Amino acid sequence: MKRLRTLVLVLGDQLDLQVAAFDGFDAAQDAVWMAEVDEESTHVWSSKQRIALFLSAMRHFAQALQSMGRPLFYRRIDDPDNLGSLAAELQATLKKLAPEQVVMTMPGDWRVLQSIRDVVTASGKVLELRDDRHFFITVADFSRHMHGRKSLRMEYFYRELRQRFGVLMQDGKPLGGAWNFDAENRQAFGPEGPGLLPEPVRFQADPLTREVIALVKARFAKHPGSLDSFAWPVNREQALQALQSFIEHRLPMFGRYQDAMWPGEPWLYHSLLSAALNLKLLDAHEVVQAAEAAYKAGSAPLESVEGFIRQILGWREYVRGIYWTQMPGYAERNSLNASRDLPAWYWTGETDMACLRDALKQTLQHGYAHHIQRLMVTGLFALLLGVEPRQLHAWYLSVYVDAVEWVELPNTLGMSQYADGGLMASKPYAATGKYIQRMGGPCGTCRYDPGARTGERACPFTTLYWDFLMRHAGMLSRNARMALQVKNLERIDPAERAAIALRVESLLRHG
């Protein structure tokens, strides 16, 4: 075999033929390396939906590479001599091929980066890392934004990016005269419900995906979740169809109902694009451009377009910056000293709390829940209960198809659990069951009363909310955004506080 100049490493969340690692690629002297390994499905107990999405998308991408004539060394998870980890597979490949250089686009997981870097270094090579162009800014850009600031706030970061990239701007000012339209957005459906909803495009499994589904069912039979409804986009063509479907059919109402819930309706007006974005089947630039074009064409209102673009240009860039500037220590943060175990029923959905049962069953069925279900149902309960943050982090990383650590970890530890002490969010997102009821949760079919904080029918969210305030009153009293909630706590007399404590003890005894 002739001398190999460059071995380009491609991970399961880098599935773009234009990724930076391919710059200067020459099929006559370079090759691509990809590997499916058990470790990436077992270092956290990944759901069947998540495993199947990654494997199917990787195999479809491998086909695309081969059709372009790019030399490819690809290891399947079911190869008899598969070594089980990225590190072991890469070590064997480097020993066999002895490339002159190794190139990779910046990955989305600190653990993976360190593992690959160690293997390449041990082989006597230097790993060349290239910036990921699927984001608007680099990690270095975010570091410069952080420099000299006493605190970080996504709102000001988002405004900077709007101005820098000219998104929804006119003559240096935001379109519509405001940076956000929260007053128009974030409404509930009301008692009449959402009515007839536009169905998102879902994709039937082709032979390659069916092969993967059969493999996952057999090899990962004990992992959580089901594959009966698997229909995620697994290649570039399908991802573009999913984007077009959202822009045409659901974006116009996205803003108004982005925080709404409704029993038995998993999709509502959400984009369902995060998995395709995180696998790099879609590029953030093209998604933002498509949304902005819909506004300019008059097919979607400004408040919906701005609300959606804020999630991509604002929040997505922000959490990535937090992750890469704060790791590896960020994963160990636990500012509230939360130490309880994650309830076992998070893995089954078998609970008598209707909102949690809905969100968990949906998660296990589809590998998906929208952001309010994650933040204000599954995340809120864990926050109020005092679940050890790393346990919740492992659960989120396990069950959702769009979970890559750079985005999942800050959203879980920072936004949802306030474990970073306010670096990500200016206050804990603590609320009673009344919030869930107001936003369309299934409280009418639940045995618990969201308005009651004591007694057998008291909603566990509500009881635990007041217990949370009592446990953390000292810290919360110093947070200006929590002042009113702490003030309300002061109105509860000692007898009722004792009743709340007894109710909490009862909840804990019954799991």
C-alpha positions in Angstrom: 0.0 0.0 0.0 1.3 3.5 -0.9 2.1 6.0 1.8 -1.1 7.6 3.3 -0.7 11.4 3.6 -3.8 12.3 5.8 -6.2 10.2 7.8 -9.4 12.3 8.3 -11.4 11.2 11.4 -15.2 11.6 11.1 -17.3 11.1 14.2 -21.0 10.3 14.4 -21.9 14.0 14.9 -19.9 15.3 11.9 -21.9 14.0 9.0 -21.3 16.7 6.4 -19.3 16.3 3.2 -18.2 19.9 3.5 -16.9 19.6 7.1 -13.7 21.5 7.8 -11.6 18.3 8.1 -12.1 17.6 4.4 -10.5 20.9 3.3 -7.7 20.0 0.9 -8.8 16.4 0.8 -7.1 14.4 -2.1 -8.6 11.0 -2.8 -5.3 10.0 -4.3 -3.4 10.3 -1.0 -5.9 10.8 1.8 -8.5 8.5 3.4 -11.4 8.8 5.8 -11.8 6.8 9.1 -15.1 6.1 10.8 -16.0 3.6 13.5 -19.1 2.3 15.2 -18.3 1.0 18.7 -20.2 -0.3 21.7 -18.7 2.2 24.1 -20.5 5.1 22.5 -23.8 3.4 23.4 -22.9 2.1 26.8 -20.8 4.8 28.6 -24.3 6.1 29.3 -27.1 3.6 28.9 -28.3 5.0 25.5 -31.9 4.5 24.3 -32.6 2.4 21.3 -33.8 5.4 19.4 -30.6 7.3 20.0 -28.4 4.4 19.0 -30.3 3.7 15.9 -30.2 7.3 14.7 -26.5 7.6 15.1 -25.7 4.2 13.4 -28.1 4.7 10.6 -26.9 8.3 9.9 -23.3 7.1 10.0 -23.9 4.3 7.5 -25.8 6.6 5.2 -22.9 9.0 5.3 -20.4 6.2 4.6 -22.4 5.5 1.5 -22.2 9.1 0.4 -18.5 9.1 0.9 -18.0 6.0 -1.1 -20.2 7.3 -3.9 -17.9 10.3 -4.1 -14.9 8.1 -4.4 -13.3 9.1 -1.1 -11.3 6.2 0.4 -12.9 5.0 3.6 -11.9 2.8 6.5 -15.2 2.0 8.2 -15.7 -0.3 11.2 -19.1 -1.6 11.9 -20.2 -2.3 15.4 -21.1 -5.9 14.4 -17.7 -6.7 12.8 -16.5 -9.8 14.6 -13.2 -8.3 15.6 -14.5 -4.8 16.6 -12.5 -3.6 19.6 -15.4 -1.8 21.3 -14.0 1.7 21.7 -13.0 4.6 19.5 -9.6 4.7 21.2 -8.8 1.0 20.5 -10.1 1.1 17.0 -8.1 4.2 16.1 -5.0 2.9 17.7 -5.2 -0.2 15.6 -5.8 1.8 12.5 -2.9 4.2 13.1 -0.6 1.3 13.6 -1.7 -0.4 10.4 -1.9 2.6 8.1 0.8 4.9 9.6 -0.5 8.1 8.1 1.7 11.2 7.9 -0.9 13.3 9.6 -4.3 13.0 11.4 -7.0 15.6 11.0 -10.4 16.0 12.7 -13.0 18.7 13.0 -13.6 19.8 16.6 -15.9 17.1 18.2 -18.9 17.7 20.5 -17.7 15.8 23.5 -14.7 16.5 25.8 -14.3 12.8 26.7 -14.0 11.8 23.0 -11.6 14.6 22.3 -9.2 13.6 25.1 -9.4 10.0 24.1 -8.6 10.6 20.5 -5.9 13.1 21.3 -4.2 10.7 23.6 -4.2 7.9 21.0 -2.8 10.1 18.3 -0.1 11.5 20.6 0.9 8.0 21.6 1.3 7.1 18.0 3.9 9.9 17.6 1.6 12.2 15.6 -0.1 15.5 16.3 -3.9 15.8 16.0 -4.8 18.7 13.8 -8.1 20.1 15.0 -10.2 22.3 12.8 -13.0 24.7 13.8 -16.5 23.5 13.2 -18.1 25.8 10.6 -21.6 24.6 11.5 -21.6 27.3 14.2 -21.7 31.0 13.7 -18.7 31.7 16.0 -15.7 29.8 17.3 -15.0 28.9 20.9 -12.2 31.6 20.8 -14.9 34.1 19.8 -16.9 33.1 22.8 -13.9 33.4 25.1 -13.4 37.0 23.9 -17.1 37.7 24.6 -16.6 36.4 28.2 -13.4 38.4 28.8 -13.8 41.1 31.5 -17.5 40.4 32.2 -18.7 39.9 35.8 -21.6 37.8 34.5 -22.8 36.2 31.3 -26.3 36.6 29.9 -27.5 35.0 26.7 -29.7 38.0 25.9 -26.7 40.3 25.3 -24.7 37.6 23.6 -27.6 37.0 21.2 -27.9 40.7 20.4 -24.2 40.9 19.6 -24.6 38.0 17.1 -27.7 39.5 15.6 -25.7 42.7 14.9 -22.6 40.9 13.8 -24.3 38.7 11.2 -27.1 41.1 10.3 -29.9 38.7 11.2 -33.3 40.3 11.5 -31.7 43.7 11.4 -32.4 46.9 9.4 -30.2 50.0 9.6 -28.4 48.7 12.7 -31.7 48.2 14.6 -33.7 45.0 15.2 -36.7 44.5 12.9 -39.9 45.4 14.6 -38.2 47.7 17.1 -37.6 44.9 19.7 -35.0 42.2 20.3 -37.6 39.7 21.4 -41.3 39.2 21.3 -42.0 37.3 24.4 -45.2 39.2 25.1 -46.7 37.8 21.8 -45.0 34.4 22.2 -45.2 31.7 24.8 -48.9 31.4 25.1 -50.9 28.3 26.2 -53.5 26.7 24.0 -56.3 27.3 26.4 -59.0 24.8 27.4 -60.0 24.2 23.8 -56.6 22.7 23.0 -54.4 23.0 19.9 -57.0 21.9 17.4 -55.9 20.4 14.1 -52.1 20.3 14.1 -49.8 20.1 11.0 -48.1 16.8 11.1 -44.3 16.9 10.7 -42.7 14.8 7.9 -41.6 11.4 9.2 -39.4 9.1 7.2 -40.0 5.4 6.5 -37.0 3.2 7.1 -35.1 2.2 4.0 -33.2 -1.1 3.9 -30.1 0.3 5.5 -32.1 1.8 8.4 -34.1 -1.5 8.8 -30.8 -3.3 9.0 -29.7 -1.0 11.8 -33.1 -1.3 13.7 -32.8 -5.1 13.6 -29.2 -4.9 14.9 -30.1 -2.5 17.8 -33.1 -4.6 18.8 -30.8 -7.6 19.1 -27.6 -6.1 20.4 -29.1 -3.6 22.8 -32.3 -5.4 23.8 -32.0 -4.3 27.4 -31.5 -0.6 26.6 -34.5 1.7 27.3 -37.0 2.8 24.7 -38.7 1.4 21.6 -37.9 1.5 17.9 -41.5 1.0 16.7 -41.9 4.7 15.8 -38.4 5.4 14.5 -38.8 7.9 11.7 -36.0 10.5 12.1 -34.1 11.9 9.1 -30.9 10.0 8.6 -29.3 11.7 5.6 -28.8 15.1 4.1 -31.8 14.8 1.7 -34.2 13.9 4.5 -32.9 16.6 6.8 -33.6 19.2 4.1 -37.1 17.9 3.7 -37.6 18.1 7.4 -36.4 21.7 7.4 -38.7 22.7 4.6 -41.7 21.0 6.3 -41.1 23.0 9.4 -40.6 26.3 7.7 -43.8 25.9 5.6 -46.2 24.3 8.1 -45.2 24.9 11.7 -42.9 28.0 11.9 -45.8 30.5 11.5 -47.3 29.3 14.9 -44.0 28.3 16.6 -43.4 31.5 18.6 -46.9 31.7 20.0 -47.0 28.1 21.2 -43.3 27.3 21.8 -43.9 26.9 25.6 -47.3 25.2 25.4 -48.0 21.5 26.2 -50.9 19.3 25.4 -51.4 15.6 26.4 -50.8 13.1 23.7 -49.3 15.6 21.3 -45.5 15.2 21.1 -44.8 17.4 18.1 -47.1 20.5 18.3 -45.4 23.3 16.4 -41.8 22.4 17.2 -39.1 22.1 14.5 -37.8 18.6 15.3 -34.5 19.7 13.7 -32.1 19.6 16.6 -31.0 16.0 15.9 -30.3 16.8 12.3 -28.5 20.0 13.3 -26.4 18.2 15.9 -25.4 15.4 13.6 -24.5 18.1 11.0 -27.0 16.9 8.4 -28.1 20.5 8.6 -26.1 23.7 9.0 -27.1 26.3 11.5 -26.5 29.1 8.9 -29.0 27.6 6.4 -31.6 27.0 9.1 -31.5 30.6 10.2 -31.5 31.8 6.6 -34.5 29.7 5.8 -36.5 31.1 8.8 -35.5 34.7 8.0 -36.5 34.2 4.3 -39.9 33.0 5.5 -40.4 36.3 7.3 -39.3 38.4 4.3 -41.6 36.4 2.1 -44.5 37.1 4.4 -45.2 33.5 5.2 -44.3 33.6 8.9 -44.7 36.4 11.4 -41.7 38.2 12.9 -42.4 37.0 16.5 -42.3 33.4 15.5 -39.2 33.8 13.3 -37.4 35.7 16.0 -38.3 33.2 18.7 -37.0 30.3 16.5 -33.8 32.1 15.4 -33.1 33.0 19.1 -32.8 29.2 19.8 -30.3 28.7 17.0 -28.3 31.9 16.8 -28.6 32.7 20.5 -29.0 29.7 22.8 -27.3 27.0 20.7 -24.2 29.1 20.2 -24.2 30.2 23.9 -24.4 26.7 25.4 -21.6 25.5 23.1 -19.4 28.4 24.3 -20.2 27.6 28.0 -19.3 23.9 27.5 -15.9 24.3 25.8 -14.7 27.2 28.0 -15.8 25.5 31.3 -14.9 21.9 30.7 -13.8 19.5 32.2 -14.7 20.9 35.6 -18.2 22.1 34.6 -19.5 18.5 34.7 -18.7 18.3 38.4 -20.6 21.4 39.5 -23.3 21.0 42.1 -24.0 24.4 43.6 -27.2 23.3 45.4 -25.4 20.2 46.8 -28.2 18.0 45.4 -27.6 14.4 46.3 -30.7 12.3 45.9 -30.9 9.5 43.3 -32.8 9.9 40.1 -36.1 8.0 40.5 -36.0 4.6 38.8 -39.2 5.3 37.0 -37.5 7.9 34.8 -36.4 4.9 32.8 -39.9 3.4 32.5 -42.4 6.3 32.8 -44.3 4.3 35.4 -45.5 7.1 37.7 -48.9 8.3 38.8 -48.0 12.0 38.0 -49.7 12.5 34.7 -47.4 15.2 33.3 -44.3 13.2 34.1 -45.9 10.0 32.8 -46.7 11.7 29.5 -43.3 13.3 29.0 -41.4 10.1 30.0 -43.5 7.7 28.0 -43.2 10.0 25.0 -39.4 10.2 25.5 -39.0 6.5 25.6 -41.3 6.0 22.5 -39.7 8.7 20.3 -36.4 9.6 21.9 -37.8 13.1 22.0 -39.5 15.7 24.2 -39.8 19.4 23.4 -37.9 22.0 25.5 -40.6 22.8 28.0 -41.2 19.1 28.8 -37.5 18.8 29.4 -37.0 22.1 31.4 -40.4 22.4 33.2 -41.5 18.8 33.7 -38.6 16.2 33.8 -36.0 18.8 34.7 -38.2 20.8 37.2 -39.1 17.7 39.1 -35.4 16.7 39.5 -34.5 20.2 40.6 -37.2 20.3 43.2 -36.4 16.8 44.4 -32.7 17.5 44.7 -31.4 14.9 42.2 -27.6 14.7 42.0 -26.9 16.6 38.7 -24.6 14.0 37.1 -27.3 11.4 37.4 -29.8 13.6 35.6 -27.1 14.5 33.0 -26.5 10.9 32.2 -30.2 10.3 31.8 -30.7 13.2 29.3 -27.6 12.1 27.4 -29.0 8.6 27.3 -32.5 9.1 26.1 -32.7 11.9 23.6 -31.8 11.5 19.9 -30.4 15.0 19.8 -28.2 14.6 22.8 -24.6 15.4 22.2 -22.7 16.5 25.3 -21.8 20.0 24.3 -25.4 21.0 24.1 -27.0 18.6 26.7 -24.6 19.2 29.6 -25.0 23.0 30.0 -28.7 22.8 29.4 -29.0 20.1 32.1 -26.6 21.3 34.8 -26.9 25.0 34.1 -30.3 25.8 32.8 -32.4 23.1 34.3 -30.6 22.3 37.6 -28.8 25.6 38.4 -25.9 23.4 39.4 -23.4 25.9 38.0 -24.6 28.6 40.5 -26.0 30.9 37.9 -23.3 30.9 35.1 -25.9 29.8 32.5 -29.2 31.1 34.0 -29.9 34.1 36.2 -32.1 32.1 38.6 -33.3 28.5 39.2 -36.3 27.6 37.1 -38.5 26.6 40.1 -42.3 26.5 39.8 -45.3 24.7 41.3 -47.6 22.3 39.5 -49.8 25.4 38.6 -47.3 26.4 35.9 -47.6 23.0 34.3 -51.4 23.2 34.5 -51.4 26.8 33.0 -49.2 25.7 30.0 -51.5 22.8 29.1 -50.2 19.9 31.1 -52.5 16.9 31.7 -53.5 18.0 35.3 -57.2 17.4 34.6 -56.5 13.6 34.4 -54.1 13.5 37.3 -54.9 12.3 40.8 -53.0 15.3 42.3 -54.2 18.9 42.8 -51.6 21.4 41.5 -53.0 24.0 43.8 -52.5 22.0 47.0 -49.1 21.9 48.8 -50.1 19.6 51.7 -52.2 16.5 52.1 -52.5 13.3 50.1 -53.8 15.0 47.0 -51.1 17.7 46.9 -49.2 17.8 43.7 -45.7 16.6 44.3 -44.4 19.5 42.2 -46.1 22.0 44.4 -45.1 20.4 47.7 -41.5 20.0 46.6 -41.4 23.6 45.3 -42.1 24.9 48.8 -39.6 22.5 50.2 -37.0 23.6 47.7 -37.6 27.3 48.7 -37.2 26.3 52.4 -34.0 24.3 51.8 -32.4 27.1 49.8 -33.9 30.2 51.3 -30.6 31.7 52.2 -29.1 31.5 48.7 -32.3 32.4 47.0 -32.9 35.5 49.1 -29.7 37.0 47.5 -31.1 36.5 44.0 -33.1 39.5 42.9 -35.2 37.5 40.5 -36.2 35.1 43.3 -37.1 37.8 45.8 -40.9 37.6 45.3 -40.9 33.8 45.6 -38.9 33.9 48.9 -41.3 36.7 50.1 -44.2 34.3 49.5 -42.4 31.6 51.5 -42.3 34.0 54.5 -46.1 34.0 54.6 -46.3 30.2 55.4 -46.7 29.6 59.2 -44.6 27.0 61.1 -47.5 24.5 61.3 -47.9 24.4 57.5 -44.1 24.3 57.0 -44.1 21.2 59.2 -47.0 19.7 57.1 -45.0 20.3 53.9 -42.0 18.5 55.5 -44.2 15.5 56.4 -45.6 15.4 52.9 -42.1 15.4 51.5 -41.1 12.5 53.8 -44.1 10.6 52.5 -43.2 11.2 48.9 -39.7 10.0 49.5 -40.8 6.9 51.2 -43.1 6.0 48.3 -40.4 6.6 45.7 
